[in-house]
Structure formats: structure tokens, C-alpha cells
Amino acid sequence: MSPRTLALLALAATLTGCPRGPGDDTSDDTADDTGGDDTADDTGTDTSDTSDTGTDTGSPPIDCHVLPAAFPADWAGDIVPKTLITNTPYTDTASGLATLVDTIAALPVNTTSTPDTFVTPITVTEAYVLTTGFKPSAATSEVNFWVADKDDVAYVRLATASSVAVKAGDKVTFTATKGQNFSGDIQVSEINTFSVVSSNNPVYVKESTGATLTVADAFWVHHLYGELTDAGTGCGGSSTCFTFKHGTGGAQTASLRIQNGNLTIPLVKGDCIAVYMPADQHQGGLSFDVTDFAWFKWYGNSGN
């Protein structure tokens, strides 16, 4: 194996989540970003040596489209106990969620830092929490989470933490007072009268490896795995976008967007990646925007 692969395997043995970063995306990436927004604080830089100075002469190439036998059976992106995950869609409706999604979708596109205030606040009753995103160290509860029912899903992105702690598997009721159509992202920007109705409910995750995905799949949580097939290009602020091939033989293509420079060992062409995370919209297309490093896991490189 190459020195880079050996270093990654050694690092993986010391971490419970992604073997490349400190656990969370802790970067602030807002410059020149026209289709998505990263919301974390920058606490460090990548100082690791990732140069590959050796040649692999003893190991066969890894097929990224087959999860290795040693891949942790209980890994689910560190977002939720795997026992809560279901691939069966919800069958119940959260009152008010469709109205909230439709109201925000009808707003003019707004990429400023000032969300729009609703004429009438919208109450959502008993929506499922699919996952949570990164939480700034100063926050006492979550500021980023995704809610859904059988038909609709919305991204709650708050300027300040919710009044009550929330986690995947909760059912929540809240009143939304502000929202934002951020280049197609349906963002709930301010809520009040927030409460957790119940916990440990099923968390719906789409098994999407090999599936054809469109913008209609945005904001739902997906599980997929495959290979990064290019070196990545800059795509807003300090983010890098990689071509992410998944399915048998890499038949399907997605975009994986990440703050690559904040990883202990940055991603490169040929890396094998698995994700449990919500899809996003970026510049009019579907993207997997890794704003929390716990959402993905490296498990090899096709060339090493």
C-alpha cells in the first residue's frame, strides 16, 4: 500500500467517524458562494503530509462500488443510531409542513443574510427530524436540522439555537416566522414555540446508491457510496466539488461538495466514500454538501 493509504488506515483506527477530519466541518465558507451556504467556524488548517511517494505492488485495486467486509455494520454517519433507520417512507402528515414549504418556495430568490418575514406565522405539528447538522461550540442546542413527513421536507437553518435540544428521531412542533428561498434551498430561518413531542421515532433514509437522483430528492437524507473520479474543482468560497460515481460500475453521477482543505488528509481522485446525509441544491443542481464531516466515511482508494 502507498504511504498515504497506510496513514489513512492508521488515522481511521483512532476515529469513530470520518478518518480524515476532526469530526465536524468547522469552516466558514460564504465567499463567492452562489448556490449553497456553509455555516461553521474555522478552527484549524490542514498540516498533514499527504504526498504519495510509494508504489502499490502488493494489494489489488479496491472496488469502491463494493463496501469492504470490514466496513462498520453500525455506521450511519454518526447522525443517528442505526436501529432507528428505516427505508420505508413515512405514512403520516405533519400539519402545516406543506404550507410552510410552499410558502418559502414561492418567495423571491434571496441570497442575502436577511431572511423574509412571513405575513402570518406558520405552525407545523409533529414533523419528524431526519438529521441534525454541525453545531457551533457556542450553541446550546442544534441550529441546523431537517424535518419531514410523508410528502414534504424542509431545512431548518437558524441564526440562533432552538430553544429545546433536538435530535434525529424526534417529532417536533413549532411555529415558523421567517424563511428564505436561498437559490432553491427551502430554508426555515426563525421559529418559536418549539417543542419535542416524542423521541426515538423511525428515521427515513433513502437507499440511493445506483439511483437516478434529481433536485426533487433535495433535503431528504440519503445513503450512498462510491468513488471520487476527478481531482475536484473550486465551487464557491473554499469548497471543492468532486464527481461522485455510485452504483454498479459507477453508473450514476452525483456531486460531492466539501471544504477539502479543512480535512486532516484531503480527498483525492480515486477515494472511496460512503455518506449518510441530506442532499442539497447548489447552483440549480443536486449536491451532497458535506457541512458536517461526521456524515461521510473514507474506506479506501481505487488505486491503492
N, C-alpha and C positions, 0 to 999 in steps of 0.2 A: 504494500500500500504506500501511497505517497505520504510525505511528512504532513501535508495539510489534512488528509483524511485521518491519520493517526492522532493529530492534535484535536480534531473534531470529536473523534470517538472518546478520547480521554476527557474532553470537556463535557460530553454528553453524560458520562458516568457520574459527574458531580452535580448535575442539574436535573430537576424533576420536570421542567417544561422544555422549551426550545434550547438546544445545545449551543446556541450561537450568541445569545444576548442575556441581559440581566433579568429578564422576565417580562418587563413591560417596555413599550415604546415610549421613551421619555424624552422625545424631541419636540421642539416647537417648529412646525413646518407650515407657514402660512404664506410665504413669499411666492409670487407668480403662480399661485395655485388656482386654476380656473374651474376645477371640477370636483374637488373634494377638499375636506379640511382635516388636518391632523391637529390634535389638541393637547399634546403633552408638553412637559417641560424638559429642556435639555440638561442632563446632569453629568455627561461624560463624553469622551471621544474614544474611537477605536484605536488602541495602541498595539494590537496583536500582530504578529508576523504571520501572514497567510500565504507566503510565497511557497510554491511547489517546486522543490529542487530535485525531486527524485522521479524515477520511472517505475510504474507498477509492473512487476514481472511475475508476481506470484498469485494474483487474485483475478478471477474472471470479472468482466464488467457487470455492474449492478443494473438490473432492470427496474427502473423507477416505477413502472406500472404494476409491480407486484410488491405488496408490503412484505418485508422480511419477517421470518418466523419469530425473530426476537423483538419485533415491534411491540411495545407495551399494550396488552389487550385492554387495559383500563384507561388508556389515554384518550381524553376527549377535549383537547385544547386547554385543559386546566380551567374550563369555564363552568363546569357542572359535573356532578357525579354521573358517571356513565349509566348508572342504574335508572336515572330519570329520563334518558334519551328515548324517544320514540320516533319511528319513521312513518307513523300513521298521522295524517293531518288532523287538526282539531275539528270537532263537530259542532262546537257551540259558538255563539256570537257575543262579543263584548259590546254592550250597548254604547253607542256614541263613537266607536272607533272608526267606522266607515265615514261618518260625518267629519271627523277630525282629519282623516287622510284626504278626503275630497276637498275640504276647505283649504288645506295647505297646498294641495296640488293646483288649485285654481288661483293661488296668489301669483303675482308677477315674480319672475326670477329675481332673487335678491342675494347678492354675494357680498353684502356689507356685513359689518359686525353688529348691526341693529336689526333684530327680528321685527316682524309685523305683529301688531296687537289685534286680536280678534274683536269684532264688533260685539259679539256675545260669547262669553266663555263656554267651552265645550266639555261636558263631563263624560268620561269614559269609565264604564263599570266592568270590573272583573276581566281585565285583559291579562293574558299570560306574558310573563317575562321570559324571553328566549335566551338572552345572554346579557352580560354587562361588559363594558369596555374598560380601558385603563382608568384608574382613579388617582388624581394628583395627591401627593403626600399630604397636602394641607387639608384635603377634603375629609369630612367625617362620614360621608356616605357616597353612594355612586352618583356620578354626573352624566354617565353615558350608558344607556340600556335600550333594548329593543323589545317592543310589545306587539302582540298579535292575537288574532282569533282565527276562525276557520277561513276567513276571506281576506283580511287586511293585516298589514304590518306597518309599524311606524318606528322611527328612530327618535328617541328622546335624548336630546343633547342640551344639557342645562348649563347656564353660566355659573350657577352655584349649586351645591349639592342638594339632593332631595331631602325633605325633612325627616324621612324614615329610610333606614337601610333597606336595600333591595338586592335580590339575588335571582339567578336563573331558577325557574320552577315556581316562583311566586305568582300569585294572582293579585293584581293591583287595581285600585280605583283612584282616579284623580280628576281634577279639573284643569284643563289646558287654557291658558290665557294668551299665549304668544306662540307663533310658529314661523317657519321660514322655508321657502322653496329655494334651496341652495343648488342651483343648476340641476334641478330634478330630484335632489335629495329631499325627502319629506321629513323635515326636522321639527320636532316639538321643542320649543325653546324655553317655555316657562310653565310651571304647573303649581297648583296649590291644593289644599285639602287632600293630600296624598295619604293613602293607607294601604297596607298589605292585608288582603282578605284571607289568604291561605298560602301555605308553602308546600314544597315537595310535590308539586304537580308535574305531569309529563312535560318534557321539553321537546318540541317538534324540531327535528333536524332533517334536512333533505339529503339523502344519499345521492350525491351529484356526480361522482366520478363516472366519466363517459357520457354524461347527459349533455344535451344541447341547451345552453343557458342563454337567456335574454334579459333585457332590463326589467322584465316582469318578475324576475327572480331576485331583484334587489331587496335588501334588508332582511330577507329570510336567512336563517343560519344553514350553512352547507358543510358537508363533509366530503372532501375530495383529496386525491393525492396524485402525484405525477412528477414531471420533470421540467426544470427551467431550461429552455432550449436556446436562449441567447444570453448575451452578456449584460443586458439591461440598458435602458436609456433614461435620462432625466425626464421627469414628468411632473414638475411643479415643486418649487422650493427645493428641499434637499432630498426629495423622494426619487426612487428608481423604480421603473416599471419593467418587469420581466415577462416574456412569453411563457405561459404555464400550460404545458401539454398534459392532458389526462385522458383516461380511458385506454382501452386495448390498443397498444402500439402508439399511444398519443394521438388518438383520432380527433379529440376535441381540444379547443384552444380557449384559454382564459387569460386574463391579465392579472398579475400579482404585483401590487404596489407596496413598497416598503422603504423605510428610512435605512437604507443598507449601511450607511456609514456609522450608524449607531450600534450595529451588531459587533460582538466581540470578534467574530470571524465573518466577514461579509459573504453574502451569497455570490455564487459564480455560475456560469453556464454548466449544465450537467447535474446540478444539485437535485436531489430527490426530496420533495417537500410534501407533507401532509398538513391539511388545515381543518379545523372546526371553527368556523367564523361566519359572521354576516357578510353577504355581498353588498357592494356599494355601487353608486353610479359615479363615473369620472369622465368628464368631457363627453357626455352623451352615450357612453358605453358602460357595460357591466365591468366591475373591477373588484378584486379582492384586496382591500386596502388594509394592510396589517398595521393597525394603530396600537395593537397590544401584542407583544411578542409571545405571550402565552398561547396565542391562537394557532401557532404553527410549530411543526417539528421537522427537523432535518433527519434523514435516515440513510444518507449515502450520496455518492456521485457516480453517474453512469460511466465515467472514465477511470474510476479508481475502485 
